[in-house]
Amino acid sequence: MTERDGSRAAPPDRSDSESDPPASQPDPLVSAESRTDDLLHWLYLDGDRRLLSGLLLVGVFGASLLLIRADLITPAEAGNITAIAAALIGGMLPFITVVLAINQLILSEEFGTTGSFFERLEETREYRHTIESHTGRRPSPVEPSDFLRVLIEAKRRTARGLQNVCRDGPEALRSAVDDFVSTTTARDEDAIETLEGATFGTFTVIAVIVHYNDPWQLQMVRRLRSRHRHDLSAAADNQLERLGELLRDIHVARQYFKTVHMQQELADLSKILLYVGFPTLLWGAFVIVSYGNLLALEFHPYVYAAVVSTTITALFSPFAVLLAYVLRIATIARRTAADFGPFVLQQQLPGEEIETVEDDVE
């Protein structure tokens, strides 16, 4: 590493016998034992979006009743209620633009020429052939959860094979490999168990995609090859090479399946916004036109409180649906946006702060 004054920075005093520092595979979205962490994890990722939308609307309904109880909203004043309904309806109209934009985003991936479709088909075929040669599974599964499970199983077997071929190597190498395998095996086994029988389209598969930190593992493999290159046998070097190839295959599969899932999620969001938005507009228009006549019937005040709270809740329903779905979509995009090949942008590798020697320097 060259400093500004042109001098050469001295590398740290690391002997070949020094073992790598202990590592733990990081994952900022894996909840800790705190109930608050579990709640946030459910809110951002695991929770059913329709249930979350319903809970938000229950909160809006309860807040409306409290405001009425505190006389901040007066159901007896028809002008106030119709003004609230008109304002909320006006805020809903941009949702038409939102729905159109979402559908345009989805359809943009479906348009193309015969040449582009043929090229995509050939690339997919080549990728599947590559997977079959790396995993030994022919033909490779067509169901996404099975496809991903086969890849992770092959990666786990390769990691254990690396551990076996390094048993007779130097202590530093054995320790580093054992640390890597013990750190990643638990995540592999959990992912394989979760994917067993899972159906793509549910969040079960996406949870594995979000939490499986293959860029971190790929960087650890590169560090093993760099730091212990003089101690690696030909078999161990081949296992590390195969491990890197499998991690790259897993990365491509994760990114593709994540993209397909987000397209499906956006399509569901646009449909639900239409299903919810149209009846809500009708209800809001009915309240604007008829609330004055409804007051003239002189029902019990609780009836008007319920009508007003229901109206506010209904008019907020598209916002609640949009919030629930976009919250998860944005969280998935933010979590996986940093997973760019061998780069690890969210966490620092153990011992990385003192590393000054390039990985691939011989």
C-alpha positions in Angstrom: 0.0 0.0 0.0 1.6 3.3 -1.1 1.2 6.3 1.1 1.0 10.0 0.0 4.6 10.7 0.6 5.6 7.9 -1.8 6.9 5.6 1.0 5.9 2.0 1.2 3.8 1.0 4.2 5.3 -1.9 6.1 3.0 -5.0 6.1 1.8 -6.2 9.5 3.9 -8.8 11.2 1.9 -11.9 10.4 3.5 -15.3 10.3 2.2 -18.1 8.2 1.5 -20.0 11.4 -0.8 -17.3 12.7 -4.4 -18.4 12.4 -7.2 -16.2 11.2 -9.2 -14.5 13.9 -12.5 -16.2 14.8 -15.4 -15.1 12.6 -19.1 -15.2 12.9 -21.2 -14.8 9.8 -22.9 -11.4 10.1 -26.5 -10.7 9.4 -28.0 -7.4 10.6 -31.5 -8.7 10.0 -31.3 -11.8 12.2 -33.1 -10.9 15.3 -31.5 -11.1 18.7 -33.2 -12.4 21.8 -34.8 -9.0 22.4 -38.5 -8.9 21.9 -38.1 -5.5 20.3 -35.8 -7.0 17.7 -38.3 -9.8 17.0 -41.1 -7.2 16.6 -39.1 -5.1 14.2 -38.1 -8.2 12.2 -41.8 -9.2 11.9 -42.7 -5.6 11.0 -40.1 -5.2 8.3 -39.9 -8.7 6.8 -41.7 -11.7 8.2 -45.1 -10.3 8.9 -48.0 -10.9 6.5 -48.5 -7.7 4.7 -52.3 -7.9 4.8 -52.3 -8.5 8.5 -50.0 -5.6 9.0 -52.2 -3.4 6.9 -55.2 -4.5 9.0 -53.3 -3.7 12.2 -52.5 -0.2 10.9 -56.1 0.4 10.1 -57.2 -0.8 13.5 -54.8 1.8 14.9 -56.3 4.5 12.7 -59.8 3.6 13.8 -58.8 3.7 17.5 -57.0 7.0 17.0 -60.1 8.5 15.3 -62.3 7.4 18.3 -59.8 9.0 20.7 -59.9 12.3 18.7 -63.7 12.3 18.7 -63.7 11.6 22.5 -61.3 14.5 23.0 -63.6 16.8 20.8 -60.8 17.3 18.3 -63.2 15.8 15.7 -66.8 16.7 16.0 -69.2 14.3 14.2 -72.1 16.7 14.8 -70.5 19.3 12.4 -71.3 18.0 8.9 -69.0 20.6 7.3 -66.0 19.4 9.2 -66.6 15.7 8.3 -67.2 16.4 4.6 -64.0 18.5 4.5 -62.0 15.7 6.0 -63.5 13.2 3.6 -62.8 15.5 0.6 -59.2 16.1 1.7 -58.5 12.4 2.1 -60.2 11.6 -1.3 -58.0 14.3 -2.9 -54.9 12.6 -1.4 -56.0 9.2 -2.8 -56.1 10.4 -6.4 -52.3 10.2 -6.9 -52.7 6.4 -6.2 -53.9 6.0 -9.7 -50.5 7.3 -10.9 -48.8 5.0 -8.4 -50.7 1.9 -9.7 -49.9 2.8 -13.3 -46.2 3.4 -12.5 -46.0 0.0 -10.7 -47.6 -1.8 -13.6 -45.3 0.0 -16.1 -42.3 -1.1 -14.0 -43.5 -4.7 -14.1 -44.3 -4.8 -17.8 -41.0 -3.2 -18.8 -39.4 -6.5 -18.0 -41.8 -8.4 -20.2 -41.3 -6.3 -23.4 -38.6 -7.2 -25.9 -37.8 -8.6 -29.3 -37.5 -12.2 -30.4 -33.7 -11.8 -30.3 -33.7 -10.5 -26.8 -35.9 -13.3 -25.6 -33.8 -15.9 -27.4 -30.6 -14.4 -25.8 -32.2 -14.6 -22.3 -33.2 -18.2 -23.0 -29.7 -19.1 -24.0 -28.2 -17.4 -21.0 -30.6 -19.3 -18.7 -29.7 -22.6 -20.4 -26.0 -22.0 -20.0 -26.5 -21.0 -16.4 -28.4 -24.2 -15.7 -25.7 -26.3 -17.4 -23.1 -24.6 -15.2 -25.1 -25.4 -12.1 -25.4 -29.0 -13.2 -21.7 -29.3 -13.7 -20.9 -27.7 -10.3 -23.5 -29.7 -8.3 -23.6 -33.0 -10.2 -27.4 -32.8 -10.2 -28.9 -33.5 -13.7 -31.2 -32.1 -14.6 -31.2 -29.2 -12.2 -34.6 -28.6 -10.4 -37.0 -26.2 -12.0 -38.7 -25.1 -8.7 -36.8 -22.2 -7.3 -36.7 -23.4 -3.7 -35.4 -26.8 -4.8 -32.9 -25.2 -7.1 -31.5 -23.0 -4.3 -31.5 -25.9 -1.9 -29.4 -28.1 -4.3 -26.9 -25.2 -4.6 -26.6 -24.7 -0.8 -26.3 -28.5 -0.2 -23.4 -28.7 -2.8 -21.7 -25.8 -1.1 -22.0 -27.4 2.3 -20.6 -30.7 1.0 -17.7 -28.8 -0.7 -16.9 -27.0 2.6 -16.8 -30.2 4.5 -14.7 -31.8 1.8 -12.3 -28.9 2.2 -12.2 -29.6 5.9 -11.3 -33.2 5.2 -8.5 -32.6 2.8 -6.9 -30.0 5.2 -6.8 -32.4 8.2 -3.2 -33.3 7.6 -2.2 -29.7 6.9 -0.5 -27.2 9.2 -2.3 -26.2 12.4 -2.9 -22.6 11.2 -4.6 -23.9 8.0 -6.7 -26.5 9.9 -7.8 -23.9 12.4 -8.8 -21.3 9.7 -10.8 -23.9 7.7 -12.5 -25.3 10.8 -13.5 -21.8 11.8 -15.0 -21.1 8.4 -16.9 -24.4 8.2 -18.3 -24.2 11.7 -19.3 -20.6 11.1 -21.2 -21.2 7.8 -22.5 -24.8 8.3 -25.2 -23.7 10.7 -26.5 -21.1 8.2 -26.4 -23.8 5.4 -28.3 -26.3 7.5 -30.9 -23.8 8.5 -31.4 -22.7 4.9 -31.7 -26.3 3.6 -34.2 -27.1 6.3 -36.2 -24.0 5.6 -36.3 -24.6 1.8 -37.4 -28.2 2.2 -41.0 -28.3 0.9 -41.2 -24.5 0.6 -43.1 -22.9 -2.2 -41.8 -20.0 -4.2 -44.1 -17.0 -3.8 -44.2 -17.3 0.0 -41.8 -15.3 2.1 -40.1 -18.5 3.3 -37.9 -18.7 0.3 -37.2 -14.9 0.3 -36.2 -15.1 4.0 -33.4 -17.5 3.0 -32.4 -15.3 0.1 -32.2 -12.2 2.3 -30.2 -13.8 5.2 -27.8 -16.0 3.2 -24.7 -13.8 3.2 -22.7 -15.3 0.3 -20.5 -12.2 -0.4 -19.1 -12.5 3.1 -18.4 -16.2 2.6 -16.8 -15.5 -0.8 -14.5 -13.0 0.8 -13.5 -15.4 3.5 -12.7 -18.0 0.9 -10.5 -15.5 -0.9 -8.7 -14.7 2.4 -8.1 -18.4 3.0 -6.5 -18.9 -0.3 -4.4 -15.7 0.1 -3.1 -16.2 3.6 -2.5 -20.0 3.4 -1.5 -20.3 -0.3 1.8 -21.9 0.6 0.2 -24.5 2.8 -2.6 -25.5 0.4 -2.4 -28.9 -1.3 -3.6 -29.2 -4.9 -6.8 -30.9 -3.6 -7.4 -28.2 -1.0 -6.9 -25.5 -3.7 -9.3 -27.2 -6.0 -11.9 -27.4 -3.2 -11.5 -23.7 -2.5 -11.9 -22.9 -6.2 -15.1 -25.0 -6.4 -16.4 -23.4 -3.2 -15.9 -20.0 -4.8 -17.7 -21.1 -7.9 -20.7 -22.4 -5.9 -20.9 -19.2 -3.9 -21.0 -17.2 -7.1 -23.7 -19.5 -8.5 -25.7 -19.0 -5.2 -25.3 -15.2 -5.6 -26.7 -15.2 -9.1 -29.7 -17.4 -8.1 -30.4 -15.2 -5.0 -30.4 -12.0 -7.1 -32.6 -13.5 -9.8 -35.2 -15.1 -7.4 -35.3 -11.9 -5.4 -36.0 -9.9 -8.5 -38.9 -12.2 -9.5 -40.3 -12.1 -6.0 -40.3 -8.3 -6.0 -42.0 -8.2 -9.3 -44.8 -10.5 -7.9 -45.0 -8.4 -4.8 -45.4 -5.2 -6.8 -48.1 -6.9 -8.9 -50.0 -7.9 -5.8 -49.6 -4.4 -4.4 -51.1 -2.8 -7.6 -54.1 -5.2 -7.5 -54.8 -4.6 -3.8 -54.6 -0.9 -4.3 -57.2 -1.1 -7.0 -59.4 -3.4 -4.9 -59.2 -1.1 -1.9 -59.2 2.2 -3.6 -62.3 1.9 -5.7 -64.8 1.1 -2.8 -63.0 3.7 -0.7 -63.7 6.4 -3.2 -67.3 5.4 -3.4 -67.6 5.4 0.4 -66.0 8.8 0.7 -68.2 10.3 -2.1 -71.3 8.9 -0.2 -70.2 10.5 3.0 -69.6 13.9 1.3 -73.0 13.8 -0.3 -75.1 12.3 2.4 -73.6 13.0 5.8 -75.7 16.1 6.4 -78.9 14.1 5.8 -77.6 11.4 8.1 -77.2 13.9 10.9 -80.9 15.0 10.4 -82.0 11.5 11.4 -80.7 12.2 14.9 -79.2 8.8 15.7 -77.3 8.1 18.9 -74.0 10.0 19.0 -72.1 6.7 19.1 -73.5 5.9 15.6 -72.0 9.1 14.2 -68.7 8.5 16.0 -68.6 5.0 14.4 -69.5 6.4 10.9 -66.8 9.1 11.1 -64.1 6.7 12.4 -65.0 4.1 9.7 -64.8 6.8 7.0 -61.4 8.0 8.1 -60.1 4.4 8.4 -61.5 3.5 5.0 -59.9 6.5 3.3 -56.6 5.7 5.0 -56.7 2.1 3.8 -54.8 2.6 0.5 -52.0 4.4 2.4 -51.8 1.5 4.9 -51.5 -1.1 2.2 -48.9 1.0 0.4 -46.9 1.4 3.6 -47.0 -2.3 4.5 -45.8 -3.5 1.1 -43.3 -0.8 0.3 -41.8 -1.2 3.8 -40.8 -4.9 3.0 -39.9 -4.2 -0.6 -37.6 -1.4 0.4 -36.1 -3.5 3.3 -35.3 -6.4 0.9 -33.8 -4.0 -1.7 -31.7 -2.2 1.0 -30.5 -5.5 2.5 -29.5 -7.1 -0.8 -28.3 -4.0 -2.6 -25.0 -4.3 -0.8 -24.5 -7.9 -1.9 -22.5 -7.1 -5.0 -20.3 -10.0 -5.9 -17.2 -10.2 -3.6 -17.9 -6.8 -2.0 -19.0 -6.7 1.6 -20.4 -3.3 2.3 -22.4 -3.8 5.5 -20.0 -5.4 7.8 -16.2 -5.4 8.3 -14.5 -8.8 8.2 -12.8 -9.9 11.3 -9.2 -8.6 11.3 -9.8 -6.5 8.1 -8.8 -3.3 9.9 -5.2 -4.5 10.1 -5.0 -6.1 6.7 -2.6 -4.2 4.4 -1.5 -6.9 2.0 -3.5 -7.5 -1.2 -5.3 -10.8 -1.3 -3.9 -11.9 -4.6 -0.3 -10.9 -4.2 1.9 -13.9 -4.6 
